[in-house]
């Protein structure tokens, strides 16, 4: 029998989980300790109620562990009173504000599942998340980075009949209910979640046309936090800066805000990740560690030379989300005076870290080793044959915090997982003799734009909706700041009026697609290169984009 299952079924029909033999093994090894997120916060609040848990400097908010615990209890009671129950899905689209933690811990308490959306998502993505999960509620800010989320919510509510509630954080609810009006006196939770239950659903940055949802349990995710804390030196004296969007897996768990709260440390929220916002907060709050994607790490190292702010409290800078080039990695310690810790992982599970005591060459030339002794790693050829150490091949993995299947995606699961449960990551890597992973590229049809994963097929589908477009293919092209950026090759319909690239970009943007998915470059062609069997050769399109790239992008704007 399997975790969360009926006899003979691995997990639930919606979420395949670990076969019981593996679950027993992970419990026996001490990886899974029977903890839940709700109880974790309760324990920390009992141990040190007056210690600061969350700081929101932009709004001058400082919540202790005792206050956060009580706020979660009161909001949980309010959610229950509105009919939000265990197993309900709630799309949470909040920026880096304190209410993010109040909301998710309230949902953890009652066993409702947060579906973590990003502030950059727009109507296309949010409608899909709400429809696919049959979401009961949606939590938004009133406004963020000049965008009005109440208008977005109004459009989605009109199309999704299951969406009974919209809650607006940090502002007037308008036509909806303000989150501040929801809390009630704490109540006994009627059916609290078990450690093996699903805790939340994350978004995959996969290569298919629509995002897949990643089911994470309390047991498996909390183990990844604990293991990350051990490898990153996080303890109760640590101060973690949430610079990237809070709902991203990287700033959530590597070791992230949840790792910091597990350790009883302090979490500080940064409204924007650029140095102009982050550096003064590092000085004022004594930040000891944070995580960045490579483009932002480059901005920080460039800005450090002339900053008037004292960054000496910063001990560790974690860089992940995309491969950090060796040349850029070498700049970190001289510029910021802290230790670089490379992170290579995925929201589906496996996370690798360079160790704090690794030698300097290992830190700048590899992407680390797995968290767990029970993380199983295979590097294979195209036929799934295992390759020797040092050979480049496809990365397969399974372990105590790597999922066994996406949520409600049986056909995709059949392609993405081997029969014996190894996840096909889509990464091309090689292993060193010391067991460190070196990332060489991606096998899947996906663009990694500064840490934001973009499915080529999704963007192509929007391009094909244009009445003048006959066919479209989207590929990655190199970029010195972002690592990769998007190049769209477009064939116009016969007899169609000529189009300009700016019109194509405007069309895609107006279809409600997140801004980072809008093609950076649009090239009009009359035909696509083909393989020997008559298929479109994306390999040749990528080569063309690489050989004649557009001018280098400027340093990226901070994530919103």
ROZA-541796 format. One line per 2 residues: their letters; for each residue y, z, x of C-alpha. Coordinates in Angstrom, 2 decimals. Each point is the difference from the previous one (the first is absolute). Layout:
N
a	Y Z X | ...
REM end
This chain:
560
xx	0.00 0.00 0.00 | 3.49 -0.89 1.31
xx	3.37 1.64 0.02 | 1.64 -0.48 -3.43
xx	-2.97 -1.81 -1.41 | -2.86 -0.27 -2.38
xx	-3.50 -0.34 1.44 | -0.40 -3.15 2.04
xx	3.68 -0.94 -0.13 | 2.10 0.21 3.19
xx	3.14 1.69 -1.29 | 1.39 -1.05 -3.38
xx	0.02 -3.49 -1.55 | 3.68 -0.19 0.99
xx	-0.23 1.54 3.48 | -3.12 -0.30 2.18
xx	-0.16 3.05 2.26 | -2.37 1.41 2.63
xx	-3.75 0.11 -0.59 | -1.12 3.63 -0.26
xx	-1.85 -0.09 3.32 | 3.31 -0.77 1.72
xx	1.95 2.53 -2.08 | -2.51 2.71 0.96
xx	0.27 -1.02 3.65 | 3.79 0.20 -0.01
xx	-0.04 3.40 -1.72 | -2.61 1.34 2.41
xx	2.09 -1.18 2.97 | 3.02 1.84 -1.35
xx	2.11 -3.09 -0.59 | 0.12 0.59 -3.75
xx	0.80 3.64 -0.70 | 0.37 -0.01 -3.77
xx	3.83 0.08 -0.05 | 2.35 -1.53 -2.56
xx	3.67 -0.84 0.44 | 1.04 2.36 -2.77
xx	-1.82 2.91 1.57 | 1.23 -0.93 3.48
xx	3.62 0.43 -1.09 | -0.87 3.20 -1.86
xx	-1.59 1.46 3.14 | 2.96 -0.88 2.22
xx	2.44 1.47 -2.52 | -2.01 3.22 -0.14
xx	-0.15 0.24 3.80 | 3.70 -0.64 0.66
xx	2.03 -0.38 -3.21 | 3.38 0.17 1.72
xx	-0.63 -2.60 2.68 | 1.85 -3.29 -0.53
xx	-2.36 -2.74 -1.20 | 2.25 -2.96 -0.92
xx	3.53 -0.89 1.07 | 2.01 -2.75 -1.70
xx	3.10 -0.10 2.24 | 1.77 -2.78 -1.90
xx	0.11 2.25 -3.08 | 0.17 3.37 1.78
xx	-3.33 1.18 -1.46 | -2.28 2.44 1.81
xx	-3.14 1.13 -1.84 | -2.26 2.73 1.27
xx	-3.77 -0.15 -0.41 | 0.30 2.53 -2.82
xx	2.63 -2.11 -1.76 | -1.94 -3.24 0.40
xx	-3.14 1.68 -1.35 | 1.86 1.34 -3.04
xx	1.77 -3.30 -0.62 | -3.38 -1.79 0.07
xx	-1.43 2.54 -2.47 | 2.93 -0.36 -2.40
xx	0.02 -3.80 0.15 | -3.78 -0.07 -0.50
xx	0.46 2.08 -3.15 | 2.65 -2.41 -1.25
xx	-2.22 -3.00 0.66 | -2.88 1.63 -1.87
xx	2.28 0.73 -2.95 | 0.81 -3.71 -0.18
xx	-3.67 -0.95 -0.11 | -0.48 -1.02 3.61
xx	-3.52 1.15 0.79 | -2.67 -0.03 2.66
xx	-0.92 -3.56 0.94 | 3.24 -1.55 -1.27
xx	1.73 -2.38 2.40 | 3.68 0.51 0.78
xx	1.89 -2.61 2.02 | 2.32 1.87 2.37
xx	2.80 -2.12 1.47 | 2.33 2.41 1.73
xx	2.05 -0.28 3.18 | 0.15 2.74 2.63
xx	1.19 2.82 -2.27 | -1.36 3.49 -0.54
xx	-1.19 -0.85 -3.54 | -2.68 -2.20 1.55
xx	-1.92 3.11 1.07 | 0.71 1.96 -3.17
xx	-1.37 -2.92 -2.03 | -3.15 -0.76 1.96
xx	-1.05 3.63 0.36 | 0.50 0.50 -3.75
xx	-2.28 -2.97 -0.62 | -2.52 1.28 2.57
xx	-0.07 3.33 -1.86 | -1.01 -1.50 -3.33
xx	-2.28 -2.69 1.45 | 2.17 -2.95 -1.06
xx	0.05 -2.76 2.60 | 3.22 -1.09 1.69
xx	0.09 -3.75 0.63 | 2.24 -0.30 3.04
xx	2.52 -2.82 -0.37 | 2.77 -0.71 2.51
xx	3.75 -0.07 -0.71 | 0.05 -3.68 1.05
xx	-2.39 -1.04 -2.78 | 1.52 -1.83 -2.93
xx	-0.98 -1.17 -3.46 | -2.97 -2.17 1.02
xx	-1.74 2.72 1.97 | 0.85 2.94 -2.28
xx	-1.12 -1.78 -3.16 | -3.30 -0.83 1.68
xx	-0.56 3.58 1.20 | 0.71 1.40 -3.45
xx	-2.14 -2.55 -1.82 | -2.94 0.12 2.40
xx	-0.19 3.79 0.07 | 0.92 0.40 -3.69
xx	2.62 2.43 1.19 | 1.13 2.74 -2.36
xx	3.28 0.69 1.80 | 2.41 -1.38 2.57
xx	2.33 2.08 2.21 | 3.11 -1.64 1.47
xx	3.38 0.88 1.49 | 3.05 -0.86 -2.04
xx	1.26 -2.16 2.84 | -0.83 -0.58 3.64
xx	1.51 -2.33 2.60 | 2.17 -1.62 -2.66
xx	-2.89 -0.81 -2.34 | -0.29 1.40 -3.53
xx	-3.54 1.12 -0.75 | 0.63 0.91 -3.65
xx	0.55 -3.69 -0.77 | -3.24 -0.82 1.81
xx	-1.81 2.69 -1.99 | 1.33 -1.36 -3.28
xx	-1.47 -3.43 0.74 | -3.38 1.44 0.98
xx	-0.25 2.37 -2.98 | 0.54 -2.93 -2.37
xx	-3.07 -1.75 1.45 | -2.46 2.86 0.63
xx	-1.21 1.75 -3.18 | -1.74 2.86 1.82
xx	3.27 1.08 1.67 | 1.02 2.96 -2.16
xx	2.54 1.66 2.29 | 2.62 -0.91 2.58
xx	1.48 2.88 1.97 | 3.22 -0.45 1.98
xx	0.45 2.16 3.10 | 3.32 0.96 1.58
xx	2.20 -1.32 -2.76 | 0.73 -0.51 -3.67
xx	-3.06 -1.22 -1.87 | 1.98 -2.45 -2.10
xx	-2.44 -1.37 -2.58 | -2.78 2.01 1.65
xx	-0.65 3.65 0.78 | 1.53 1.62 3.07
xx	-2.66 1.55 2.21 | 2.11 3.17 0.16
xx	-0.53 0.49 -3.77 | -3.81 -0.08 0.26
xx	-0.92 3.34 1.65 | -1.34 2.80 -2.19
xx	-1.41 3.46 0.55 | -3.17 -0.24 2.13
xx	-3.30 -0.10 -1.86 | -3.65 0.26 0.97
xx	-1.27 -3.48 0.83 | -2.84 -0.64 -2.48
xx	-2.20 -2.16 2.23 | 1.24 0.01 3.60
xx	-1.25 -2.72 2.36 | -2.98 0.52 2.28
xx	0.19 -0.77 3.74 | -2.20 -3.06 -0.49
xx	2.22 -1.40 -2.78 | 2.46 -2.82 0.53
xx	3.40 1.31 1.06 | 2.08 -3.20 -0.14
xx	0.02 -3.78 0.29 | 1.71 -1.73 2.93
xx	0.92 -3.65 0.36 | -1.86 -2.27 2.36
xx	1.82 -2.52 2.14 | -2.89 -2.40 -0.26
xx	-0.12 -3.77 0.11 | -0.66 -0.79 -3.67
xx	2.56 -1.02 -2.58 | 0.37 3.42 -1.64
xx	0.01 3.41 1.68 | -3.23 1.97 -0.18
xx	-0.05 3.70 -0.74 | -1.55 2.45 2.42
xx	-1.68 3.07 -1.52 | 0.40 3.13 2.13
xx	-1.63 3.36 -0.70 | 1.33 3.45 0.82
xx	-2.91 0.59 2.39 | 0.31 -3.16 2.06
xx	3.80 -0.18 0.23 | 0.46 3.65 0.88
xx	-2.51 -0.43 2.81 | 2.08 -2.88 1.40
xx	3.07 2.29 -0.09 | -1.78 2.81 1.80
xx	-1.41 -2.34 2.63 | 3.39 -1.64 0.51
xx	1.70 3.36 0.42 | -2.45 0.98 2.72
xx	0.56 -3.22 1.94 | 3.78 -0.03 -0.44
xx	0.58 3.68 0.78 | 1.40 0.83 -3.44
xx	0.24 3.70 -0.84 | 2.21 2.32 -2.04
xx	2.84 -0.37 2.51 | 0.13 -3.80 -0.35
xx	2.81 -1.87 -1.75 | -1.07 -3.43 -1.32
xx	2.63 -2.62 -0.88 | -0.95 -2.36 -2.84
xx	1.88 -3.07 1.20 | -2.11 -2.73 -1.61
xx	-0.42 -0.16 -3.81 | -1.76 3.23 -1.01
xx	-2.78 -1.68 -1.99 | -1.22 -2.14 2.90
xx	-3.36 1.17 1.33 | 1.35 0.31 3.57
xx	2.85 2.49 -0.70 | -2.16 1.72 -2.62
xx	-3.04 0.78 2.14 | 0.24 -0.98 3.68
xx	0.58 2.92 0.24 | 2.88 -0.54 -2.38
xx	1.61 2.23 -2.58 | -3.28 1.13 -1.54
xx	-1.37 0.82 3.43 | 3.10 2.06 0.74
xx	-0.31 1.88 -3.30 | -3.69 0.61 0.69
xx	1.03 1.63 3.30 | 2.71 2.08 -1.66
xx	2.67 -1.94 1.89 | 3.36 -1.35 -1.17
xx	0.48 -3.46 -1.52 | 3.44 -1.59 0.32
xx	0.89 -3.07 -2.04 | 2.10 -2.77 1.49
xx	1.74 -2.25 -2.56 | -0.12 -3.01 2.34
xx	-2.04 -0.46 3.18 | 2.65 -1.55 2.23
xx	1.37 2.02 2.92 | 3.40 0.46 -1.67
xx	-1.65 2.12 -2.73 | -2.92 1.46 1.94
xx	1.61 1.14 3.25 | 2.42 2.55 -1.52
xx	-2.87 1.44 -2.05 | -2.20 0.30 3.09
xx	2.71 2.05 1.64 | 0.91 2.19 -2.98
xx	-3.60 0.74 -1.10 | -1.68 0.13 3.40
xx	-2.46 -2.75 -0.92 | -3.09 0.08 2.24
xx	-1.89 -3.12 -1.11 | 0.26 -3.04 -2.22
xx	-1.63 -3.38 -0.61 | 1.50 -3.49 0.20
xx	-1.10 -3.61 -0.24 | 0.62 -2.09 3.17
xx	3.26 -1.68 -1.08 | 1.59 3.35 -0.72
xx	-1.33 1.47 3.23 | 1.82 -2.80 1.81
xx	3.23 0.83 -1.85 | -0.34 3.68 0.90
xx	-0.64 -0.63 3.67 | 2.97 -2.38 0.20
xx	2.30 2.45 -1.78 | -1.05 3.08 1.97
xx	1.95 -0.98 3.09 | 3.36 0.31 -1.74
xx	-0.65 2.62 -2.67 | 2.18 3.15 0.03
xx	-2.81 1.96 -1.70 | -2.40 2.35 1.76
xx	-3.55 -1.35 -0.41 | -1.64 2.46 2.37
xx	-1.98 1.76 -2.76 | -2.04 -3.18 -0.57
xx	-3.39 0.53 1.68 | -2.09 -2.84 -1.43
xx	0.80 -3.44 -1.42 | -2.89 -1.57 -1.88
xx	0.15 -3.79 -0.26 | -2.31 -1.93 -2.31
xx	-0.20 -2.34 -2.96 | -0.17 -3.00 2.33
xx	-0.90 -0.50 3.63 | 2.59 1.40 2.40
xx	0.43 -2.33 2.95 | -0.62 1.44 3.45
xx	3.52 -0.86 1.14 | 1.56 1.81 -2.95
xx	-2.37 2.95 0.36 | 1.15 0.55 3.57
xx	3.59 0.53 -1.19 | -0.68 3.02 -2.19
xx	-0.25 2.85 2.48 | 2.92 -1.10 2.23
xx	2.23 -0.59 -3.03 | -0.91 2.91 -2.27
xx	-1.53 2.48 2.43 | -3.04 0.60 -2.21
xx	-3.68 -0.85 0.11 | -1.08 -3.22 -1.69
xx	-3.08 0.26 -2.18 | -1.32 -3.35 -1.20
xx	-1.60 -0.06 -3.44 | -2.28 -2.71 -1.34
xx	-1.41 0.48 -3.44 | -0.13 -1.10 -3.59
xx	0.50 1.50 -3.42 | -3.70 -0.69 -0.63
xx	-0.88 2.70 2.52 | -0.59 -0.34 3.73
xx	2.84 1.34 2.19 | 0.11 -0.19 3.80
xx	2.38 1.86 2.29 | 0.71 -0.07 3.67
xx	-0.40 3.60 1.14 | 2.91 2.08 1.21
xx	-1.81 0.52 3.31 | -0.96 -3.67 0.50
xx	1.39 -1.51 3.18 | 3.17 -2.07 -0.29
xx	-1.77 -3.37 0.34 | -2.45 0.80 -2.78
xx	2.85 1.04 -2.30 | 1.97 -3.23 0.45
xx	-2.94 -2.43 0.10 | -2.35 1.21 -2.76
xx	0.20 1.02 -3.65 | -2.07 3.15 0.38
xx	-3.36 1.46 -1.00 | -1.26 1.08 -3.44
xx	0.75 3.43 -1.47 | -3.57 0.97 -0.73
xx	-3.27 0.18 1.95 | -1.50 -1.35 -3.23
xx	2.22 -3.10 -0.04 | -2.46 -2.84 0.57
xx	1.47 -3.06 1.73 | -1.56 -3.43 0.32
xx	1.51 -3.07 1.67 | -1.89 -3.07 -1.20
xx	0.02 -3.78 0.17 | 0.32 -2.35 -2.98
xx	-3.66 0.63 -0.92 | 0.33 3.80 0.17
xx	-1.85 0.24 3.30 | 1.17 2.94 2.10
xx	1.96 -0.93 3.11 | 0.05 1.78 3.36
xx	2.84 2.26 1.12 | 2.96 -2.11 1.09
xx	-0.82 -2.96 -2.24 | 2.46 -0.97 -2.74
xx	-1.26 -0.05 -3.57 | 0.38 1.20 -3.57
xx	0.44 3.75 -0.59 | -2.38 1.66 -2.47
xx	0.08 3.73 -0.74 | -1.33 2.76 -2.22
xx	0.54 3.74 0.10 | 1.01 3.18 -1.81
xx	3.44 -1.25 -1.06 | -0.57 -3.78 -0.23
xx	-0.47 -1.18 -3.58 | -3.20 -1.59 -1.26
xx	1.75 -2.33 -2.42 | 3.29 -0.90 -1.65
xx	0.84 1.19 -3.48 | -1.25 -2.32 -2.77
xx	-0.66 -2.89 2.40 | -3.77 -0.67 0.10
xx	0.26 -3.63 1.10 | 2.39 0.80 2.81
xx	-2.12 2.97 1.05 | -2.97 -2.30 0.43
xx	2.00 -1.95 2.59 | 1.84 2.88 1.67
xx	-2.94 2.36 0.56 | -3.40 -0.54 1.55
xx	-3.13 0.93 -1.89 | -0.25 3.21 2.04
xx	3.60 1.05 -0.67 | 2.02 -1.24 2.97
xx	3.54 -1.08 -0.87 | 1.08 -3.39 1.33
xx	3.50 0.84 1.19 | 1.11 -3.57 0.71
xx	1.18 1.05 3.46 | -1.03 -1.74 3.20
xx	-0.43 2.56 2.79 | -1.78 0.87 3.19
xx	-1.25 3.35 1.26 | 0.67 1.38 3.45
xx	-2.58 1.94 1.99 | 1.76 3.23 -1.01
xx	-0.40 -0.84 -3.70 | 3.64 -0.90 -0.57
xx	0.78 -2.89 -2.33 | 2.23 -2.89 1.00
xx	1.24 -2.05 -2.96 | 0.02 -3.73 0.67
xx	0.96 -1.35 -3.43 | -1.02 -0.51 -3.61
xx	-2.83 -2.05 -1.44 | 1.22 0.25 -3.59
xx	2.67 -2.26 -1.49 | 2.69 2.63 0.16
xx	3.42 0.38 1.58 | 1.01 3.30 1.56
xx	3.79 -0.05 -0.22 | 1.19 3.01 1.93
xx	-2.74 2.16 -1.49 | 0.32 -1.39 -3.55
xx	-3.19 -1.88 -0.89 | 0.54 -3.24 -1.94
xx	-2.81 -1.91 -1.70 | 0.63 -3.71 0.55
xx	-1.72 -0.89 -3.26 | 2.32 2.20 -2.05
xx	3.13 -1.70 1.37 | -1.60 -3.45 -0.35
xx	-0.65 0.66 -3.70 | 3.70 0.68 -0.55
xx	1.04 -3.12 1.92 | -2.38 -2.11 -2.06
xx	1.73 1.17 -3.18 | 3.10 -1.99 0.98
xx	0.08 -3.21 -2.10 | 0.81 -2.13 3.05
xx	-2.75 1.40 2.26 | -3.28 -1.88 0.25
xx	-1.71 2.25 2.55 | 0.88 2.82 2.38
xx	-1.56 1.86 2.90 | 1.38 3.15 1.58
xx	-0.85 0.99 3.57 | 1.23 2.41 2.66
xx	2.31 -1.01 2.80 | 0.83 2.21 2.99
xx	3.17 2.07 0.02 | 1.21 2.20 2.87
xx	1.19 2.82 -2.26 | -2.36 -0.09 -2.98
xx	-3.11 -1.16 1.84 | -0.61 -2.57 -2.73
xx	2.11 -1.57 -2.71 | -0.83 -2.40 -2.81
xx	0.23 -3.77 0.13 | -0.60 -1.96 -3.21
xx	-1.04 -3.65 0.24 | 0.83 -1.76 -3.27
xx	-0.95 -3.41 -1.42 | 2.26 -1.15 -2.83
xx	-1.24 -1.82 -3.10 | 0.31 -3.76 0.05
xx	3.40 -0.98 -1.40 | 1.35 3.55 0.11
xx	3.62 0.57 0.93 | 0.44 1.10 3.62
xx	0.01 3.76 0.48 | 1.65 2.17 2.59
xx	-1.73 2.96 1.59 | 2.57 2.40 -1.44
xx	-0.85 -1.16 -3.54 | -3.69 0.64 0.56
xx	0.70 3.51 1.30 | 2.30 0.69 -2.95
xx	-2.68 -1.13 -2.45 | -2.64 2.31 1.51
xx	2.42 2.93 0.13 | 0.97 -0.46 -3.65
xx	-3.66 0.15 -1.04 | 0.15 3.71 0.79
xx	-1.81 -0.02 3.34 | 0.78 2.69 2.57
xx	2.65 -1.22 2.44 | -2.22 0.33 3.08
xx	-2.43 -2.54 -1.52 | 2.63 -2.75 -0.42
xx	-0.75 -2.65 2.66 | 2.13 0.34 3.11
xx	-0.24 -3.72 0.64 | -0.73 -2.98 -2.28
xx	-1.07 -3.37 1.41 | -0.44 -3.09 -2.18
xx	-2.90 -2.28 0.98 | -1.78 -2.97 -1.55
xx	-3.56 1.14 0.78 | -1.95 2.91 1.46
xx	-2.32 -0.30 3.01 | -3.66 0.04 -0.93
xx	-3.22 1.20 1.57 | -2.96 -2.28 0.68
xx	-1.43 0.78 -3.44 | 3.22 -0.78 -1.83
xx	1.36 3.52 -0.47 | 3.59 0.95 0.75
xx	0.19 1.28 3.57 | 2.11 3.14 0.01
xx	-0.89 0.33 3.66 | 1.92 -3.21 0.70
xx	2.88 1.09 -2.24 | 0.27 3.27 1.91
xx	-0.07 -1.96 3.26 | 2.81 -2.23 -1.27
xx	2.08 3.00 -1.01 | -0.60 1.58 3.39
xx	0.89 -3.13 1.97 | 3.25 -0.59 -1.90
xx	1.06 3.40 -1.31 | 3.26 0.64 -1.75
xx	2.68 1.84 1.97 | -0.91 3.60 0.71
xx	0.85 2.40 -2.76 | 2.62 2.68 0.66
xx	-1.18 3.57 0.27 | -1.47 0.88 -3.40
xx	1.91 1.84 -2.66 | -1.41 3.48 -0.59
xx	-2.69 0.34 -2.65 | 1.25 1.08 -3.39
REM end
